[in-house]
Amino acid sequence: MDKLLPCPFCGHDDVQVKDAGFHHWAARCQNQDCQGQGLRHRIKNFAAAAWNKRNQIKEATSLKHRRCPDMNDIASIVAWSRNEIDAQDEVIGLLRADCDRLRRELDDANGVIR
């Protein structure tokens, strides 16, 4: 599992993936004043990946003018936009995989034959 990025809410570095109940995992900020939590996933690595992606998207959004200082430079705007789309596509891919897995589990539980 990759190292977890700092909390996007408070900036605290101590973030851990912990049992979130009902066979799910979630990344949680260990700062007692914050206790931010990421999306819950049945797969521990997905919880970590979702936490890191959310952090990167929030950071990219808050720093967009620093990353793309010349808003009149079309090439800079296009490059920045592509980075944003790639980050969001990766999160969407993780969510789709999770949905597909849940669909299969529901089908199996309901006796659906594929």
C-alpha distance (Angstrom), angle and dihedral (degrees) to the residues before:
residue distance angle dihedral
M1 . . .
D2 3.80 . .
K3 3.78 122.1 .
L4 3.79 110.3 -88.9
L5 3.78 117.5 -115.8
P6 3.82 120.6 -124.6
C7 3.78 119.7 -80.5
P8 3.83 111.0 -79.6
F9 3.80 90.0 -148.1
C10 3.81 102.4 51.9
G11 3.83 105.6 3.6
H12 3.83 93.2 -120.5
D13 3.83 113.4 155.8
D14 3.81 98.0 -148.3
V15 3.80 103.2 90.5
Q16 3.81 121.7 149.8
V17 3.79 136.2 -179.2
K18 3.80 107.2 -122.6
D19 3.78 138.8 174.1
A20 3.82 107.4 -80.7
G21 3.80 95.1 -172.0
F22 3.80 132.5 -103.1
H23 3.83 91.8 58.8
H24 3.79 93.0 -58.1
W25 3.80 134.0 123.2
A26 3.80 130.5 -148.9
A27 3.79 135.2 -179.0
R28 3.79 110.6 -119.6
C29 3.77 133.7 -169.8
Q30 3.81 109.7 -124.1
N31 3.82 93.6 -151.2
Q32 3.82 103.6 115.2
D33 3.81 91.4 -146.9
C34 3.81 92.4 54.6
Q35 3.82 112.8 24.6
G36 3.81 91.2 178.2
Q37 3.79 114.3 -177.7
G38 3.79 132.5 -158.1
L39 3.77 130.2 -144.6
R40 3.80 117.7 -56.7
H41 3.80 117.8 -117.1
R42 3.77 135.1 176.3
I43 3.81 89.1 -133.6
K44 3.79 116.2 65.3
N45 3.83 94.7 -145.2
F46 3.82 90.9 52.4
A47 3.80 90.3 55.2
A48 3.81 89.6 52.7
A49 3.82 93.0 45.7
A50 3.81 91.9 49.1
W51 3.82 90.5 50.6
N52 3.80 92.5 50.4
K53 3.80 93.5 46.0
R54 3.80 93.8 49.1
N55 3.78 89.0 50.1
Q56 3.82 91.7 50.3
I57 3.80 93.5 47.7
K58 3.81 91.9 49.1
E59 3.81 90.4 47.2
A60 3.80 92.2 47.7
T61 3.79 91.0 49.8
S62 3.80 94.0 48.5
L63 3.81 93.3 45.5
K64 3.80 99.1 39.7
H65 3.80 94.7 116.5
R66 3.80 91.9 49.7
R67 3.82 91.8 47.1
C68 3.79 92.0 45.7
P69 3.82 103.6 29.4
D70 3.78 98.3 166.0
M71 3.79 106.1 59.4
N72 3.81 88.2 -179.0
D73 3.82 91.8 60.9
I74 3.80 104.7 91.4
A75 3.82 93.4 -164.1
S76 3.82 91.4 56.9
I77 3.79 92.0 48.2
V78 3.82 92.3 48.9
A79 3.83 92.6 47.8
W80 3.81 91.7 48.4
S81 3.82 91.5 47.5
R82 3.81 91.9 50.5
N83 3.81 90.9 52.5
E84 3.79 90.3 51.2
I85 3.79 92.9 48.5
D86 3.83 91.7 48.5
A87 3.82 91.6 52.0
Q88 3.79 92.2 48.0
D89 3.82 92.5 44.8
E90 3.79 90.1 55.5
V91 3.82 91.6 53.0
I92 3.81 90.3 46.8
G93 3.81 89.4 50.7
L94 3.81 91.1 53.7
L95 3.80 91.1 48.1
R96 3.83 92.3 48.3
A97 3.80 91.2 50.6
D98 3.79 89.7 50.0
C99 3.83 91.4 49.1
D100 3.80 91.5 49.0
R101 3.78 90.7 50.8
L102 3.82 91.3 49.0
R103 3.82 90.6 49.2
R104 3.80 90.2 53.0
E105 3.81 91.0 48.3
L106 3.81 90.9 50.5
D107 3.80 91.5 47.3
D108 3.81 90.3 50.3
A109 3.81 91.5 47.8
N110 3.82 91.1 49.8
G111 3.80 93.6 44.9
V112 3.80 95.3 -114.3
I113 3.80 111.6 166.7
R114 3.80 115.3 -142.3
